[in-house]
Structures are given as structure tokens and as C-alpha cells.
Amino acid sequence: MHILPRLDLARPSRRHWLGYLLLAPAVILIAFLIVYPLFISLEISFQNVGIVRLDLPHKPFTLSNYTRLFASPDFWNAAWVTLKLVVIVTAACFVIGLGTALLVNQRFRGRSVARVLIALPWAVPEVIAVVIFSWMFDSSFGLVNWLAIQFHLSSGMIAWLSSPAGAFFVICVVMIWKGYPFVSIMALAGLQAIPDDYYNAARVDGASAWQRLLNITLPSLMPVLGVSLVLSMLWVFRDFSIIYTMTGGGPLHATQTLSLMTYEQAFSFFKMGYASAIGIVTLIICIIASRLMMGRAPDNL
């Protein structure tokens, strides 16, 4: 009787197969949860469908969704709003996060409490943050209006969420408050990894604090900051709950982003094919933007 040879996965020449076997369940799960829905979304984007049912026969493929999309003023407005949010929020999170990380990296009394307070906004659920800031910017009894009147910055109540510029400003404030702790935590972790010998040698050579920042701190933090910027950018791109809960994309589509437009077309107008086309275009934009940012990062990123 012929006996099949036993596959010895412990042998050095076959250990990589053991790694493949251990990773296989996770790969299959990811493929089922991410790759398959993405493939279905791509397929639907080339069909004029309303409510999606996988048991129905496929409709003929067409480019009408993409043709209509690129000819739609609403799409270009949503793309412009998304771009503004990404640039403003990401830049502000970078500056505030790096500044707070440099601050709490210093030795002072109460540093542990300061670190907890800086990281606290990241732990607050987005819906709770929206409720807090909605009350603060309320046009009738909001704290911000009261402070503006007390310090003679305004002669009356400001309707923050009723004007396009005011609503966009409030959304930026909420997203910056919610997002900067992530950059701060990442930068603080990077600062902890910089050896003190670098700074001691620089002090001996007579380098000022500004020179140490430019020549030691920032170059050492570039890998961490690069990853933080990419993740922050993707978070702003995909964020939905803050904008939808606070303004719903209004007023006058001043805060309607691509993610909100996708949701609106899919679940308000039940145009799943058109919404899938918006989602695919958004995905392509995110991939290109991430690749460009990662391509400009240092080689050790």
C-alpha cells in the first residue's frame, strides 16, 4: 500500500507554508468582507439599478452613471467641499497635534494629566462631540455666541449652522478637535523613540532649540508624521457621522461631501448604481492621494 509522505511544516524549507496556512483564515475573511463587496459595488456602478437584489438577472452594462456623475454640478461641489475639508482639517490636525506632542513631551508637573486631556477628544464618540458642539454653537443660547458678545466680537447672535460659511467653519472645528489627538499620540510616540544623545550632542555644539527642532526632531519624526497624515486624510475623506448628524450636508450643500452624497443617492433616492459610481470614484481619489503622499515620504517610512 502506497503511503503519502507526511508534510513536515517544521522543516526550514517549508516553514513559509505554515505562515500561509495560519494567515489563510484572515485572508479569506478579509476577502469576504472587503474584496467581494467592493467587486459587487464596482459591478453595480456600471448598471442602472435602484434597489440591489443579487437574485435578479444583471442589467446591461453602461457608462451612463459615470457620464452623469462627471456632468453633475452636485458632484463637483461635493468634491470641492471634500477637498477643502481634507486640506484644512489635515493641516490643522498636523500643526496642533505636533505642537501638543512637543508640549507634553517636556518634563513638568501634571504632565500625565495633560497627556490624558489631549487624548480625551479621540476617545469621545463622534455623536457625543456633535451634541456638545451643536450646543456650543447654538444661535439662541450657545456658549460661543455668548463669549463673542461678552468680548465685543459680535453685536448679536450668529446663526452658525444656518449659513454656508458658518456651518463649514463649525464642521472644521469639530473635525479638528476630534482628529488632532491621533496625530498628537503618534508624534508623542515618535518623540519618545528619539535618543537623548542626539539632543545632548546638539547642545554641546551650541544648537538652539529651533535648530534642534529642525535638524533632529522633525527629520526623526517624518516616518511617523507621514503615516499620521495619510491616516488623517483618509479619515476626513470617509467621515460621515459628524457632518450628517450636525448639518446633514446643508445649508445649500455647503457641507455635503462625497461620502454624504453617496449615502444620499443610495438610501434617500435609492439609486444604487449611481451611488456606487460615486463610491468608486471616491475610492480611486483616496488611493491616488495616499500613493502621492506615501511616494513623497522618506524611504524608511
C-alpha positions in Angstrom: 0.0 0.0 0.0 1.3 3.4 -1.0 1.6 5.9 1.8 1.7 9.6 1.0 4.7 11.4 2.5 4.0 13.5 5.6 4.3 17.2 5.0 6.7 18.3 7.7 5.9 22.1 8.2 8.6 22.4 10.8 11.4 21.9 8.3 13.2 25.2 7.5 12.5 24.9 3.8 8.7 24.6 4.4 8.1 27.0 7.3 6.7 29.6 4.9 3.8 27.2 4.2 3.0 27.2 7.9 2.7 31.0 7.8 0.5 30.8 4.7 -1.8 28.3 6.5 -2.1 30.5 9.6 -2.8 33.6 7.5 -5.3 31.9 5.3 -8.4 32.3 7.6 -7.7 36.0 8.0 -7.2 36.5 4.2 -10.4 34.6 3.4 -12.3 36.7 5.9 -10.9 40.0 4.6 -11.7 38.9 1.0 -15.3 38.1 2.0 -15.9 41.3 4.0 -14.0 43.8 1.8 -13.0 42.5 -1.6 -16.3 40.8 -2.5 -18.5 43.9 -1.6 -16.0 46.1 -3.5 -16.3 43.9 -6.5 -20.1 44.0 -6.3 -20.1 47.8 -5.9 -17.9 48.1 -9.0 -20.2 45.9 -11.0 -23.3 47.8 -9.9 -21.7 51.1 -10.8 -21.9 50.1 -14.4 -25.6 49.3 -14.2 -28.8 51.4 -13.8 -30.2 49.8 -10.7 -32.3 51.1 -7.9 -32.7 48.6 -5.0 -30.0 45.9 -5.4 -31.1 42.3 -5.3 -28.4 39.7 -6.1 -31.0 37.1 -7.1 -32.3 39.3 -10.1 -30.7 39.0 -13.5 -27.9 41.5 -14.3 -28.9 44.6 -16.2 -26.8 45.5 -19.3 -23.5 47.4 -18.5 -23.4 51.1 -19.3 -21.3 54.1 -18.6 -24.3 56.3 -18.0 -23.7 56.6 -14.2 -20.2 57.9 -14.7 -21.3 60.2 -17.6 -24.0 61.7 -15.4 -21.6 61.9 -12.5 -18.9 63.9 -14.1 -21.5 66.2 -15.7 -23.3 66.8 -12.3 -22.6 70.2 -10.5 -23.5 68.5 -7.2 -20.6 66.0 -7.7 -18.1 68.7 -8.3 -19.4 70.8 -5.4 -19.1 67.7 -3.1 -15.6 67.1 -4.4 -14.6 70.7 -3.7 -16.1 70.6 -0.2 -14.3 67.3 0.5 -11.0 68.8 -0.8 -11.3 71.9 1.4 -12.1 69.8 4.4 -9.2 67.4 3.8 -6.7 70.3 3.4 -7.9 72.4 6.3 -8.6 69.6 8.8 -5.5 67.6 8.0 -3.2 70.7 8.1 -4.7 71.9 11.4 -4.5 68.4 12.9 -0.9 68.2 11.9 0.1 71.6 13.4 -2.0 71.2 16.6 -1.1 67.5 17.1 2.6 68.2 16.7 2.6 71.2 18.9 0.7 69.4 21.7 3.0 66.4 21.4 6.1 68.6 21.8 4.5 70.3 24.8 3.6 67.2 26.7 6.9 65.6 25.9 8.6 68.1 28.2 9.0 67.4 31.9 6.6 69.5 34.1 4.3 68.9 36.9 1.0 67.5 35.8 2.3 66.1 32.5 0.4 62.8 32.9 -2.9 64.7 33.3 -2.1 66.9 30.3 -1.5 63.8 28.2 -4.8 62.4 29.2 -6.6 65.6 28.4 -5.0 65.8 25.0 -6.0 62.3 24.1 -9.6 62.7 25.5 -11.2 64.0 22.4 -10.1 60.9 20.4 -12.0 58.7 22.9 -15.2 60.7 22.8 -17.8 59.2 20.3 -18.4 61.4 17.3 -22.1 61.7 18.0 -21.4 63.0 21.5 -18.9 65.5 20.1 -21.6 66.7 17.7 -24.1 67.2 20.5 -21.6 69.2 22.5 -20.5 71.5 19.7 -24.1 71.9 18.5 -25.0 73.3 21.9 -21.9 75.5 21.9 -22.6 77.0 18.5 -26.4 77.3 19.0 -27.7 80.5 17.6 -30.0 81.2 20.6 -28.2 80.2 23.7 -24.8 78.9 22.6 -21.6 79.4 24.6 -19.6 80.7 21.6 -22.2 83.4 20.8 -22.3 84.4 24.5 -18.5 84.7 24.6 -18.4 86.7 21.3 -20.9 89.2 22.8 -19.1 89.4 26.1 -15.8 90.2 24.4 -17.4 92.6 22.0 -16.5 90.4 19.0 -20.1 90.4 17.8 -23.1 92.7 18.3 -25.6 89.9 18.2 -26.3 86.2 17.9 -24.6 84.5 14.9 -26.5 81.7 13.1 -23.6 79.4 12.8 -25.4 76.4 11.4 -27.8 78.3 9.2 -25.2 80.0 6.9 -23.0 78.1 4.5 -19.7 79.7 5.7 -20.7 79.3 9.4 -21.7 75.7 9.0 -18.5 74.8 7.2 -16.5 76.5 9.9 -18.2 74.6 12.6 -17.7 71.3 10.8 -14.0 72.1 10.5 -13.7 72.9 14.2 -15.4 69.7 15.3 -13.3 67.5 13.0 -10.1 69.2 14.1 -11.0 68.8 17.7 -11.8 65.1 17.1 -8.8 64.4 14.9 -5.8 66.2 16.3 -5.3 63.8 19.3 -4.4 61.0 16.9 -1.6 63.0 15.4 -0.5 64.0 18.9 -0.4 60.5 20.2 1.5 59.3 17.1 4.0 62.2 17.3 4.5 61.7 21.0 5.3 58.0 20.5 7.9 59.1 17.9 9.4 61.7 20.2 9.8 59.0 22.9 11.9 57.0 20.5 14.4 59.7 19.7 17.6 59.1 21.7 18.6 61.9 24.2 22.2 61.6 23.0 21.2 63.5 19.8 19.9 66.5 21.8 22.9 66.4 24.2 25.4 66.4 21.3 23.5 69.3 19.7 23.5 71.3 22.9 27.3 70.8 23.2 27.7 72.1 19.6 25.7 75.2 20.6 22.5 74.4 18.6 19.4 76.4 19.6 16.0 74.9 20.4 14.8 75.9 16.9 17.8 74.3 15.3 17.3 71.1 17.3 13.7 71.0 16.2 14.5 71.4 12.5 17.6 69.2 12.3 16.8 66.5 14.8 13.1 66.3 15.9 11.3 66.8 12.5 13.6 64.5 10.5 13.3 61.8 13.1 9.5 62.1 13.2 8.9 62.2 9.4 8.1 58.4 9.1 5.5 58.7 12.0 4.1 62.0 10.7 3.8 60.7 7.2 1.7 57.8 8.3 -0.3 60.1 10.6 -1.1 62.5 7.7 -2.2 59.7 5.4 -4.5 58.2 8.0 -5.9 61.6 9.0 -6.6 62.4 5.3 -8.4 59.1 4.8 -10.4 59.7 8.0 -11.6 63.1 6.7 -12.4 61.6 3.3 -14.6 58.9 4.7 -16.1 60.6 7.8 -19.8 60.6 7.7 -21.4 60.8 11.2 -20.1 64.3 12.2 -21.3 66.0 9.1 -24.6 64.1 8.7 -25.6 64.5 12.4 -24.7 68.2 12.6 -25.7 69.7 9.2 -26.9 66.8 7.0 -24.8 68.3 4.2 -26.5 71.7 4.3 -27.2 74.5 4.2 -27.2 74.8 0.4 -24.9 71.8 0.1 -22.1 73.8 1.8 -21.0 70.8 3.9 -22.0 68.0 1.5 -19.0 65.7 1.0 -18.6 62.7 -1.3 -19.5 60.3 1.5 -22.7 62.2 2.2 -23.6 62.3 -1.5 -23.1 58.6 -1.8 -25.4 57.9 1.2 -28.0 60.3 -0.1 -28.1 58.8 -3.6 -28.2 55.3 -2.2 -30.6 55.5 0.7 -32.6 58.6 0.0 -33.1 58.4 -3.7 -32.5 54.6 -4.0 -30.1 55.0 -7.0 -27.6 52.3 -6.0 -25.8 52.3 -9.4 -25.2 56.0 -9.3 -24.2 55.8 -5.6 -21.8 53.0 -6.4 -20.2 55.1 -9.1 -19.6 57.9 -6.6 -18.1 55.5 -4.1 -15.8 54.0 -6.8 -14.6 57.5 -7.8 -14.0 58.4 -4.2 -12.0 55.2 -3.6 -9.8 56.0 -6.7 -9.2 59.5 -5.4 -8.2 58.2 -1.9 -5.8 55.7 -3.5 -4.2 58.3 -5.7 -3.9 60.8 -2.8 -2.5 58.2 -0.5 0.0 57.0 -3.1 1.2 60.5 -3.8 1.7 61.2 -0.1 3.4 58.0 0.6 5.6 58.5 -2.5 6.9 61.8 -1.1 7.6 60.2 2.3 11.1 59.1 3.3 12.4 55.7 2.2 12.3 54.4 5.7 8.5 55.1 6.1 
